[in-house]
């Protein structure tokens, strides 16, 4: 194959980019170091903005054929299940006005099934380094397959090789990765009793408990923990922890048997946020987790990767010819557009995460007030939902922030925003 684009990394970011660029008719080589997809708990919820793009690629249809579930609301709840803030996605404009969820391997299979014929996917290929031209421009990639080292040149290289990206470092792009003071324990509950098809966040004295339905009577449950809370814990200690989790959030009592079983198969995930200071260098673009990460509470990670791919495809599609000059011009535009959008997404996700995970007395006070007053304010509630859905950016004003914590009454609280 003589590719025009080499995409390194076949997670959602790499697969989405290959789908988008392949649909332009470009010859794309997509490689991944893993010989097969690994079952991990990450990136399982798509927002409406992403679904509209994915439908044009054929991915949404594959997901729904595989049994993906539609979730109609995102709800912040008290431990007993009382809703404090409910975002009703049915209020959004018609067409994909819901969340869609499936487990990560099924999502990757759906993207893979939608790859156009001009995309070649090769697994078990390790990226060994970047190739540069005389002027320092990136012109290709070196691969290792077993003992064999291969050089593949192309006008454009896409780094989509995850948070610990070797390509980002090789391109000379550093970032400031900020860890949250907690971790998330992920559990998959099987044969779970029926629960509402919503995305529910329970705000407890010990932090966030997040649950949503998966296909085949499964439930995904995340629990906020201290960094060392379950490290090297005995089976008995883990059982006590699971019992305490249900006591902290009585609304989860119907899932208690499943939690007791699933906790011994748990994954403990670090939680951090970062945005690379630049998303491109001549000849190379960063896509997905390689360039940006956010707290999973706001369900924005995969959705931002899909938006990366769509933006890049739009700009490259406007090129008459895929010359180095045309590619680099498109990359500069991509970097400007996406960095501004991702700054907004990062700020929105961080604010949402702090609202439900901050365990300091002040953080808990402000977070609970923000949930209560946002939940009672139709205008701000719709604005928050619209921003999270990926259908546009409408930043909250300083006045809105005062309305959110109840320091200033809002005469427009019962109205939808003027722009809606």
C-alpha positions as CSV (number, residue, x, y, z in Angstrom):
1,X,0.0,0.0,0.0
2,X,1.1,3.5,-0.8
3,X,-0.8,5.5,1.8
4,X,-1.6,9.1,1.8
5,X,-2.3,9.1,5.5
6,X,-0.8,6.9,8.3
7,X,-2.9,6.6,11.5
8,X,-1.1,5.2,14.5
9,X,-3.5,3.8,17.1
10,X,-6.8,2.0,16.5
11,X,-8.8,3.3,19.5
12,X,-11.9,5.4,18.9
13,X,-9.7,8.4,17.9
14,X,-7.7,6.5,15.3
15,X,-10.7,4.6,14.0
16,X,-12.9,7.7,13.7
17,X,-10.1,9.5,11.8
18,X,-9.6,6.5,9.4
19,X,-13.4,6.5,8.8
20,X,-13.6,10.2,8.1
21,X,-10.5,10.4,5.9
22,X,-11.3,7.1,4.1
23,X,-14.7,8.5,3.2
24,X,-12.8,11.3,1.4
25,X,-11.3,8.6,-0.8
26,X,-7.9,8.9,0.8
27,X,-5.7,5.8,1.1
28,X,-5.3,5.3,4.8
29,X,-3.0,2.9,6.6
30,X,-4.3,2.3,10.2
31,X,-2.0,0.4,12.6
32,X,-2.2,-0.6,16.2
33,X,0.3,-2.4,18.5
34,X,-2.4,-4.6,20.1
35,X,-3.0,-7.9,18.1
36,X,-6.6,-7.8,19.3
37,X,-9.1,-5.5,21.1
38,X,-8.8,-5.7,24.9
39,X,-11.8,-5.5,27.2
40,X,-11.4,-2.3,29.2
41,X,-13.9,0.0,30.8
42,X,-13.6,3.3,29.0
43,X,-15.5,5.5,26.6
44,X,-18.9,3.9,26.5
45,X,-21.3,6.9,26.1
46,X,-21.8,8.9,22.9
47,X,-23.4,12.4,22.9
48,X,-26.0,13.5,20.2
49,X,-23.4,15.7,18.4
50,X,-21.1,12.7,17.9
51,X,-24.0,10.4,16.9
52,X,-25.0,12.8,14.0
53,X,-21.4,12.6,12.7
54,X,-21.2,8.8,13.2
55,X,-24.4,8.3,11.4
56,X,-22.9,9.8,8.2
57,X,-20.0,7.3,8.6
58,X,-22.3,4.3,9.1
59,X,-21.0,3.7,12.6
60,X,-24.2,4.5,14.5
61,X,-26.1,1.9,12.5
62,X,-23.6,-0.8,13.3
63,X,-23.8,0.1,17.0
64,X,-27.6,-0.1,17.1
65,X,-27.6,-3.4,15.2
66,X,-25.2,-4.6,17.9
67,X,-27.8,-3.8,20.6
68,X,-26.6,-0.4,21.8
69,X,-28.9,1.3,24.3
70,X,-30.4,4.7,24.1
71,X,-30.3,6.7,27.3
72,X,-32.8,9.6,27.5
73,X,-31.5,11.6,30.5
74,X,-28.4,12.5,32.5
75,X,-29.4,12.8,36.2
76,X,-27.5,14.0,39.3
77,X,-29.1,12.3,42.3
78,X,-29.0,12.3,46.1
79,X,-27.9,8.9,47.7
80,X,-31.5,7.8,48.1
81,X,-32.1,8.4,44.3
82,X,-33.9,11.7,44.5
83,X,-33.2,13.7,41.3
84,X,-31.5,17.0,41.9
85,X,-30.6,17.9,38.3
86,X,-32.1,16.1,35.3
87,X,-31.0,16.8,31.8
88,X,-33.7,15.6,29.5
89,X,-32.1,15.0,26.1
90,X,-35.6,14.7,24.5
91,X,-35.8,18.5,24.7
92,X,-33.0,18.8,22.1
93,X,-33.8,19.3,18.4
94,X,-35.2,16.2,16.7
95,X,-32.7,13.6,15.5
96,X,-30.3,11.7,17.7
97,X,-31.5,13.5,20.8
98,X,-30.4,10.8,23.2
99,X,-27.2,9.3,24.6
100,X,-26.0,6.0,23.1
101,X,-24.1,3.4,25.1
102,X,-22.3,0.1,24.5
103,X,-19.2,-1.5,25.9
104,X,-15.8,-0.4,24.5
105,X,-14.9,-3.5,22.4
106,X,-18.4,-3.4,20.7
107,X,-17.8,0.3,19.9
108,X,-14.4,-0.5,18.3
109,X,-16.0,-3.3,16.3
110,X,-18.7,-0.9,15.0
111,X,-16.1,1.6,13.9
112,X,-14.0,-1.2,12.3
113,X,-17.0,-2.5,10.4
114,X,-17.7,1.0,9.0
115,X,-14.1,1.5,7.6
116,X,-14.2,2.4,3.9
117,X,-12.4,0.1,1.4
118,X,-9.6,2.6,1.1
119,X,-8.5,1.9,4.7
120,X,-6.2,-0.9,5.5
121,X,-6.1,-2.0,9.2
122,X,-3.0,-3.8,10.5
123,X,-2.7,-5.0,14.1
124,X,0.4,-6.1,16.0
125,X,2.4,-3.3,14.5
126,X,4.6,-1.3,16.9
127,X,5.5,2.3,16.1
128,X,9.3,2.6,16.3
129,X,9.6,6.4,15.5
130,X,8.9,9.2,13.1
131,X,10.6,9.9,9.8
132,X,11.6,13.5,9.0
133,X,12.5,15.3,5.8
134,X,15.5,17.6,5.4
135,X,13.6,20.6,6.8
136,X,12.4,18.7,9.8
137,X,8.9,18.0,8.5
138,X,7.4,14.7,9.5
139,X,7.1,12.6,6.4
140,X,6.4,9.1,7.7
141,X,6.7,6.5,10.4
142,X,9.0,3.5,11.2
143,X,7.2,0.3,12.3
144,X,8.3,-2.9,13.9
145,X,6.6,-6.2,13.1
146,X,8.5,-8.9,14.9
147,X,12.2,-8.3,14.1
148,X,11.4,-6.4,10.8
149,X,11.6,-2.6,10.8
150,X,9.6,-0.9,8.0
151,X,9.5,2.7,6.9
152,X,6.3,4.0,5.5
153,X,6.1,7.5,4.1
154,X,3.0,9.6,3.7
155,X,2.0,13.3,3.4
156,X,0.2,13.1,6.8
157,X,0.7,11.1,10.0
158,X,-1.9,10.9,12.7
159,X,-0.9,10.3,16.3
160,X,-3.8,8.5,18.0
161,X,-1.7,6.3,20.3
162,X,-3.3,7.3,23.6
163,X,-2.5,9.1,26.8
164,X,1.1,7.9,26.9
165,X,1.7,8.6,23.2
166,X,5.2,7.9,22.0
167,X,4.5,9.9,18.8
168,X,3.5,13.0,20.7
169,X,6.8,12.9,22.6
170,X,8.8,12.1,19.4
171,X,7.2,15.2,17.8
172,X,8.5,17.3,20.7
173,X,5.0,18.2,22.1
174,X,4.9,18.1,25.9
175,X,1.9,18.6,28.1
176,X,0.9,19.3,31.7
177,X,-1.1,16.3,32.9
178,X,-3.0,17.1,36.1
179,X,-4.2,14.2,38.3
180,X,-7.4,14.5,40.2
181,X,-7.1,13.6,43.9
182,X,-9.2,10.5,43.5
183,X,-9.5,7.4,41.3
184,X,-12.5,5.6,39.9
185,X,-13.3,1.9,40.4
186,X,-15.1,0.5,37.4
187,X,-17.3,-2.6,37.7
188,X,-19.5,-4.4,35.2
189,X,-22.6,-6.0,36.8
190,X,-24.2,-8.9,34.9
191,X,-27.8,-10.1,35.0
192,X,-28.7,-6.9,36.8
193,X,-32.3,-6.1,37.6
194,X,-34.0,-3.6,35.4
195,X,-32.9,0.0,35.9
196,X,-34.0,3.3,34.2
197,X,-32.3,4.0,30.8
198,X,-30.5,7.0,32.1
199,X,-27.0,8.1,33.1
200,X,-27.2,8.6,36.8
201,X,-24.6,10.2,39.1
202,X,-25.2,9.7,42.9
203,X,-23.5,12.4,45.0
204,X,-22.6,10.9,48.4
205,X,-20.5,11.9,51.4
206,X,-17.7,9.6,50.1
207,X,-17.9,10.9,46.5
208,X,-19.4,10.0,43.2
209,X,-21.2,6.8,42.3
210,X,-22.1,6.7,38.6
211,X,-24.2,4.0,36.9
212,X,-25.8,3.4,33.5
213,X,-27.2,0.4,31.7
214,X,-25.4,-1.6,29.1
215,X,-26.9,-4.2,26.7
216,X,-27.7,-7.7,27.8
217,X,-28.9,-6.8,31.3
218,X,-25.6,-5.4,32.3
219,X,-24.8,-2.3,34.3
220,X,-21.6,-0.2,34.4
221,X,-20.9,1.2,37.9
222,X,-18.1,3.7,38.7
223,X,-17.2,4.6,42.3
224,X,-14.9,7.3,43.4
225,X,-12.1,6.2,45.8
226,X,-9.0,7.6,47.4
227,X,-5.8,6.8,45.4
228,X,-4.7,3.9,47.7
229,X,-8.1,3.0,49.1
230,X,-8.3,-0.6,47.6
231,X,-4.6,-1.2,46.9
232,X,-3.6,-4.6,48.2
233,X,-6.9,-5.0,50.0
234,X,-7.9,-8.4,51.2
235,X,-11.0,-10.1,49.9
236,X,-12.7,-9.5,53.3
237,X,-11.8,-5.8,53.1
238,X,-13.2,-5.5,49.6
239,X,-16.4,-7.1,50.7
240,X,-16.8,-4.6,53.5
241,X,-16.0,-1.8,51.0
242,X,-18.8,-3.0,48.7
243,X,-21.3,-3.2,51.6
244,X,-20.3,0.4,52.6
245,X,-20.8,1.5,49.0
246,X,-24.5,0.5,49.1
247,X,-25.0,2.0,52.5
248,X,-23.6,5.3,51.2
249,X,-26.1,5.2,48.3
250,X,-29.2,3.3,49.3
251,X,-30.6,3.7,45.8
252,X,-28.1,1.1,44.6
253,X,-29.5,-1.5,47.0
254,X,-31.2,-3.5,44.1
255,X,-27.7,-3.9,42.6
256,X,-26.0,-5.1,45.8
257,X,-25.6,-8.8,44.9
258,X,-24.1,-7.8,41.5
259,X,-21.8,-5.3,43.2
260,X,-20.5,-8.0,45.6
261,X,-19.6,-10.2,42.7
262,X,-18.3,-7.6,40.4
263,X,-16.1,-5.8,42.9
264,X,-13.6,-8.7,42.8
265,X,-13.2,-8.1,39.0
266,X,-12.9,-4.4,39.3
267,X,-10.6,-2.1,37.4
268,X,-9.1,0.9,39.2
269,X,-8.6,3.8,36.9
270,X,-6.5,7.0,37.4
271,X,-8.3,10.2,36.5
272,X,-6.6,13.2,35.0
273,X,-7.0,16.1,32.7
274,X,-4.7,17.6,30.0
275,X,-4.6,19.5,26.8
276,X,-1.5,19.6,24.6
277,X,-0.3,23.2,24.0
278,X,-0.5,22.5,20.3
279,X,-2.2,19.7,18.4
280,X,0.0,19.7,15.2
281,X,3.5,20.0,13.9
282,X,4.2,20.0,10.1
283,X,3.1,16.7,8.8
284,X,1.5,15.4,12.0
285,X,-1.8,15.9,14.0
286,X,-2.8,14.7,17.4
287,X,-6.2,13.1,17.7
288,X,-8.1,11.8,20.8
289,X,-6.5,10.9,24.1
290,X,-3.1,11.6,22.6
291,X,-3.9,15.3,22.6
292,X,-6.5,15.8,25.3
293,X,-8.1,14.0,28.3
294,X,-10.9,15.0,30.6
295,X,-12.7,13.6,33.6
296,X,-15.2,10.9,32.5
297,X,-18.1,12.3,34.5
298,X,-19.2,14.6,31.7
299,X,-19.0,11.8,29.0
300,X,-16.8,13.9,26.7
301,X,-13.7,11.9,25.9
302,X,-14.8,9.8,22.9
303,X,-17.0,12.6,21.7
304,X,-14.1,15.0,21.5
305,X,-12.1,12.4,19.5
306,X,-15.0,12.1,17.0
307,X,-15.1,15.9,16.7
308,X,-11.3,15.9,16.1
309,X,-11.8,13.4,13.2
310,X,-14.7,15.3,11.7
311,X,-12.8,18.7,11.8
312,X,-9.7,17.2,10.2
313,X,-11.7,15.6,7.4
314,X,-13.6,18.8,6.7
315,X,-10.3,20.7,6.3
316,X,-8.5,18.1,4.3
317,X,-11.5,17.6,2.1
318,X,-11.1,21.2,1.0
319,X,-7.6,20.5,-0.4
320,X,-7.4,20.2,-4.1
321,X,-4.4,18.0,-3.7
322,X,-2.7,16.4,-0.7
323,X,0.6,18.1,-1.1
324,X,2.8,18.9,2.0
325,X,1.9,22.5,1.7
326,X,-1.8,21.9,1.6
327,X,-1.7,19.4,4.4
328,X,0.3,21.7,6.7
329,X,-2.1,24.6,5.9
330,X,-5.1,22.4,6.9
331,X,-3.2,21.2,10.0
332,X,-2.7,24.8,11.2
333,X,-6.4,25.5,10.8
334,X,-7.2,22.2,12.6
335,X,-4.9,23.1,15.5
336,X,-6.6,26.5,16.0
337,X,-10.2,25.3,15.8
338,X,-9.8,22.2,17.9
339,X,-7.6,23.8,20.6
340,X,-10.3,26.5,21.2
341,X,-13.1,23.9,21.2
342,X,-11.2,21.5,23.5
343,X,-10.4,24.4,26.0
344,X,-14.1,24.9,26.3
345,X,-14.8,21.1,26.7
346,X,-12.0,20.8,29.3
347,X,-13.4,23.6,31.4
348,X,-16.9,22.3,31.1
349,X,-15.9,18.8,32.1
350,X,-13.7,20.0,35.0
351,X,-16.5,22.1,36.4
352,X,-19.0,19.2,36.2
353,X,-16.5,16.9,37.8
354,X,-15.8,19.2,40.7
355,X,-19.5,19.7,41.3
356,X,-19.9,16.0,42.2
357,X,-16.4,14.8,43.3
358,X,-15.1,17.6,45.5
359,X,-15.2,16.2,49.1
360,X,-14.0,19.4,50.9
361,X,-16.7,21.1,53.0
362,X,-16.7,24.1,50.7
363,X,-16.7,22.0,47.6
364,X,-19.6,19.9,48.8
365,X,-21.5,23.0,49.8
366,X,-21.1,24.8,46.4
367,X,-21.6,21.5,44.5
368,X,-24.9,20.7,46.2
369,X,-26.1,24.3,45.7
370,X,-25.1,24.3,42.1
371,X,-27.0,21.0,41.5
372,X,-30.1,22.2,43.2
373,X,-30.3,25.6,41.6
374,X,-29.2,24.4,38.1
375,X,-31.9,21.6,38.4
376,X,-34.5,24.2,39.1
377,X,-33.5,26.6,36.3
378,X,-34.8,25.5,32.9
379,X,-32.7,28.0,31.0
380,X,-29.3,27.1,32.5
381,X,-30.2,23.4,32.6
382,X,-30.9,23.5,28.8
383,X,-27.7,25.4,28.2
384,X,-25.6,22.9,30.2
385,X,-27.2,20.0,28.3
386,X,-26.7,21.7,24.9
387,X,-23.0,22.3,25.6
388,X,-22.5,18.7,26.8
389,X,-24.4,17.2,23.8
390,X,-21.8,18.6,21.4
391,X,-24.2,20.6,19.4
392,X,-22.7,24.0,20.0
393,X,-20.9,26.2,22.6
394,X,-22.8,28.6,24.8
395,X,-20.6,29.5,27.7
396,X,-22.3,30.4,31.0
397,X,-21.9,34.1,31.9
398,X,-20.7,35.3,35.3
399,X,-24.3,36.2,36.1
400,X,-25.3,32.6,35.2
401,X,-22.7,31.3,37.7
402,X,-24.3,33.4,40.4
403,X,-27.8,32.0,39.5
404,X,-26.3,28.5,39.6
405,X,-25.4,28.8,43.3
406,X,-28.5,30.7,44.3
407,X,-26.8,34.0,45.1
408,X,-28.9,35.9,42.5
409,X,-32.5,35.2,41.4
410,X,-32.9,34.5,37.7
411,X,-36.1,36.2,36.2
412,X,-35.6,34.0,33.1
413,X,-35.3,30.7,35.0
414,X,-38.5,29.2,33.5
415,X,-37.6,30.1,29.9
416,X,-35.5,28.2,27.3
417,X,-32.4,30.3,26.1
418,X,-33.1,32.8,23.4
419,X,-30.9,31.0,21.0
420,X,-32.6,27.6,21.5
